[in-house]
């Protein structure tokens, strides 16, 4: 075929090759879990699209020039060869990639329960939520980028005197083996080979037996004697429906809870709704009611429960003005953070600070600063006490609180 028609066929093949390579590169980003740090996956897709453009042009031109007897035949042959080449590349890439398994078309979540040894107790960092759950596939002899799941220590239960800690993570790969990892704080870490096949079946939606085999030896961690685990899969459609039902039940509980309150209910019963992070209609209803009784907030400011005091301070911080009758009790309430700081500083292990108490102290101190600044009263004395108490603490939140107290300007 002539040079001009061969060139035209090559242009068509280049455009098609660019589009197909772009599509295939997008799939490879998912299959190989390529990160987007500094635009890495984006550059990969662009490079592959350019490769498809050049490769398509070359294949289209060579095939049309040497084997085409007419424009349509030459273009069709070029596109056919291009499709075969990209198809083989795509098949090879998919076979080596992480493709999520499915049951009846649904992707899956892996549910894990770790039964701890009788002596195990959650550390401070574990209670603070600094935990992780991962699922990692092995490509050749190398670990691939892990899939991170959810490990909520608040869902842990005690059964027969032992802690059972759950976690869940998306099954992102049908490759074998898959490594399940769990870390609770800095002191407890597990990794074991999933006993499930790469392509789970409906029968694997039931819990496996408790298993003690397959634990990896982790440097710095003691042997996993007395620990066991069990696993199963759950279809994502079912998991989503369960989470939606739980959210609906929680919302219904909030609606029923505020509906049960009336003018004779203690003010502190209204505070959790008024200071709710969702700031929805329920929160608005509670806040408007408390605004009509803001002058009575001295009682909650002096409550024995530190959570009630914090909620009261948060409510006052959100108001445009704070009644003069509340200025003195609000200033006094600022010192309630001092026992929290002292308790947080009792945890002297640098690898296990009391982050739960530290975060509560930091939240309390910051809210108090914001509310107290609206009174116009001098705060230097109390700020200095808090700053001194919070200095030289292990927990970062306490150290941060000392800095805030020192640099705050109303």
N, C-alpha and C positions, 0 to 999 in steps of 0.2 A: 504494500500500500504506500502511497506517496507520503512525502514528509509533512505536508500541510494537514492531511487527514489524520496521520499518525499523531501529530501534535494535538489536534482537536480531541482525539480519543484519549490521549494522555491527560489532558485538562479535566475531562469528565472523570477519569479514574482517580485523579488527584483529589478532586472535590469529594468523591465518595469515600476514598481512603482516609481523608482527614476526618470526615464525620464518623466513620466506623471506628477509627483509632481513638477518637475522643470518647466515644461511648465505651469502648473496651477499657480505656485507661480509668474511667470512672468506676467501672466494675473492679478493676485491680486495686484501686484505693480502698474499697470495702473489703475485698478478699484478703488483702495483705495488711490491712489496718494501718495504712500509711498515715503518719501524723501530718498536721498542717503547721508545724513549727516553722516560723519564718517563711510561710507559704510553700512548704515542701511539697505537699500533695498537689497544689495548684501548678507548680512548676513542672511536676511529673506529667500531669495531664496535658499541659501546653506542649511539652517536649514530644510526647507520644502523638499528639495531633500533628505536629510538624513532621514527625517521622512518617506518619500515615500519608501526609501530603506529598512528601518527596518519594516515598516508596510507591505510592499509587501512581504518581506521574511516571516513574521509571518503568514500572510493570506495564502500565497502559501503553507507553510509547514502544517498548521493546516488543510486546506481543502484537500490537497492531502493525508495526512496521514489518515484522518478519512472518506473521501468520495470517494477517487480515487480507481478504480479497476485496473488501468494501468497507465503507465507514461503519455501518451498523454491525457487520460481523466482527470487525476489528475491535470496536468499542465493547461489544458483548464478550468477546474472548478475554479482553483485558480485565473487565469487571469480574468475570468468572474466576480467573487466576487470582485476582486480588482477594475475592471472597474466600477462596480456598486457603490462601496464605494466612489471612487474618483469622479465619475460623480455626485453623490448626494452632495458631498462637493463643487464641482465646481458650481453646480446649486445654492446652498445656498449662496456661495460667490458672484456669479454674481448678484443675486437678491438684495443683500445688497450693491453692489458696484456702482461706477459712470461709467455707460456705455453711451458713446456719442450717442445721437439720430441721425437719418439720414432721409433724404428725397431722395427717389430714389437712395439709396446707397451712397449719398454724406453726409459727416459730415458738421456741420453748424457753422457759426459765428453769434453771437448776435450783432446786431447794435443798439446802444442806442443814443438818442438825449435828452439832458437835457436843458430845456428852463429856463433860470435863471430869478430871480425876477428883476423888472425894476431897482432897486437900485444897483444890483450886478456889481462889476467890478473885473477883475482878479488881484490877488495880485502879488507881485514881484516874489515870488517863483513859482506861477502858470505860469507866463510868462517865467520863466527860465526852465520850463519843468518838475518840480518836482511834477508830478501828477501820479495818478494810476487809473486803472479800473479793477475791479475784479468780478468774478462770483463764488459764494460759494454754495455748496449743504449742506443740513442738514441731518446727519445720526443719527436717534433717536432724542436726544435732544442736540446733539453736532454739532458744525460747523466742516466741513471738510476742508482740505487744499484748499485754493482758487486757481482758475485759473486766471492768470494775463493777461490782454489784453493791448490794446494800447489806450492811451488818448493823442492826439497831439493837444495842445492848438493852434497851428498855423492853424488848420483846423476849429477853432471856427468861427462863423459868427454872424453878427448883423442882426436881423430880427425885424422889427417894433420897433426899439429902445431897443431890449433886446438881450443879448448874448444867443446863442445856441451852446452848447458844445457837440461834438460827441465823442463816444468811441466805440470800438469793442473788443469782447472777444470770444474765442472759447467756444461753448456749449459742455462741457465735460461730462455732466450728464443728464440723462433723469428723474432724481428724482424731486419730488416737495416737498417743494418749493425751488426755486433757488433765492438767494439774489444777487442783482446787487449792487456793491459798486463803488462810484466815489469819489476821493479826489483830490482837486486842492490846492496845497501848503499846508499850515498848518491851514488855516482859513476856508476852505469850505469842507464839507464832507457830502455825501449822502449815504443812503442805503435804498433800497426798494425791495419789493417782485416782481419778474418778473410776468407780467400778462399772459405770454405765457404758454401753457401746457407743460408738461414734454416731450411729443413727438409732436413737431410742425408738422403741415401739410403745403402743398403748399400755402394755403391761408394766412399763417402767414409770408410769404415772403413780404407781403405788410405792410406798417406802421400801427401800431395801432393808436387809437385816443390818443390825449394828455390826460394824466392821472395825477391826483393830489393825489390819494389814495395810501396807502401801504408804505408810508415813515416810516422808523424806527426812534425812538427817540434816538439820540446819545448824550451822556454826553458831555457837553461843547459846543454843537452846538445849535444855535437858532432854533425856529420852522421854518419849511420849507414853510411858507406862501408865495404865489406868484410863487412857483416853480412847474414845471410840466415836464413830460417825455413821450416819446413814444419809442417803440421798434419794431423790426422785426428781422427775421433771413435771412441769406444769405448763399447759398450753397458755400462750400469752393472752389469748382471748378470754380464758377463764380467769387468769391473774388480773387482767384489767377490770373485768366485771366485779371481782371480789373487792378490789381497791375502790372502785366507784361505789359499791354498796357500803363499804366502811365509811367513806366520806359522807355519803348521804345519811347514814345512821348518826354520825358525829354531828352533822348539821341539825338533824332533827332533835338530838339531845340538847344542843345549845338553845334551839327555839323553845323547847319545852322547859328548859331551865330558867330562861328569862321570863317566860310566861307565868311561871310559878311565883315570881317575886311581886311584892306589892309595897305599899307605903310603910308597913310595919316590919318589913324585912331589914336586917342589919345592913348598913351601908357597905360593909366589907363583902357582902354577898353579891353586890352589883359591880364591884371593882374588876373582877376577872373579865367581865363582858366589856366594860368601858375601855379597858387597856388591851383588848385583844389585837394581835398584830394584823388581823384581816381587815380591820377598819370597815366593816360592812354595816348593813342596816341594823343588825343586832347591837353592834358596838355603838352606833350612833344613838340608838334608843337609850342604852344604859348611860352614855355620857350626858345626854340632855337631862336625864332624870337627876344625876348626881350634881349637875350644875345648879339645879334648883335647891340643893341642900349642901352646897359647897361650904357654907359656914359651919357645918357640923363635922368637918373632916379631922378635927383635932383628935377625936377618938381613934379612928383608924391609924393616924400617925403615931399613936402610942401603943398600938396593938402588940401583943407578945409575939405574934407570928411575923417574922421578918419579911415574908412574901407579901403580906397585907400592907406593911409599911411601904415596901417598894412599889406596889401597885398604886398606893395613894400618892406617892411622890410623882410617879409617872403621870397620873391624872392631873395633878396640879401643874406639872411642867407643861402640859399641853394647853393650859388655860391662858387667856390674855392677861388676866389679873388675878392675884391671889389675895383674898381678904386679909386685912391687918390682923385679925384675931388668930390667923394661922401662921403668922410670921415666926413667932417664938417657938411653937412646937415643931415647925418645919426645920428651923435651925438646929434645935436639939436633936431631931431625928437624924441629922447628918452623922452624929457620933455612933449611930447604930452600925455603921460600916466597920468600926474598929474591931469588934469581936470577929467579924468575918475575915478581916486581914490577918488577925492573930491565928485563927484556925488554919488559914491557907498556908501560913508560914511554918506551921508545925510539920508539914510534909517536906523534909529536908533532902529526900532522894532526888538528885537532879534529873533522873530518868523517869520519875513518877511524881511530878508535882500535883497538888490538889487543884486541878483545873476547874472542877465543878464549883468549889467555893470561891476560887479566884475570879471566875467569870461573873458569879453573882455579886462579888464585892465591886468589881469594875463597873457592872451595870448599875448597881446601887449608887456608887460614887458619882458617875456621870449624870444620872438622872437627878440626883440631889443638887449638883452644881447648877444644872439648867433651871431647876425650880427655885433654888435659893437666890439665884441672880435676879429673879423677878421681884423679890421683896425689897431690894434696895438696901438691905442691911449689910454691915461689914461681915465678911466671911473669912478674913485672914487667919483668925485664931483657929477655927475648925479646920480650915484647909491645911494649915501647918501641922496640926495633929495627924491628919490623915496622911499627909505627905511623909512625915517622919515614920509613921507606922508602916507605910507601904514600901519604904526604901529597902534595898538589898534583899528583895524577895526572889525566890527561885522561879515562881510562875510569872510568865511574861505579862499577863493581864494586870497583876499587882504592880509590877514595875511601871507599866504604862499608866496606871492610876496615879502613881507618885508624880510622874511627869506632867500629867494633866493638872493635878492640883498645884503644881509649881508654876505652870505657864498660863493658867486660865486667866482671862481678862473679861470681866462682865461687860 
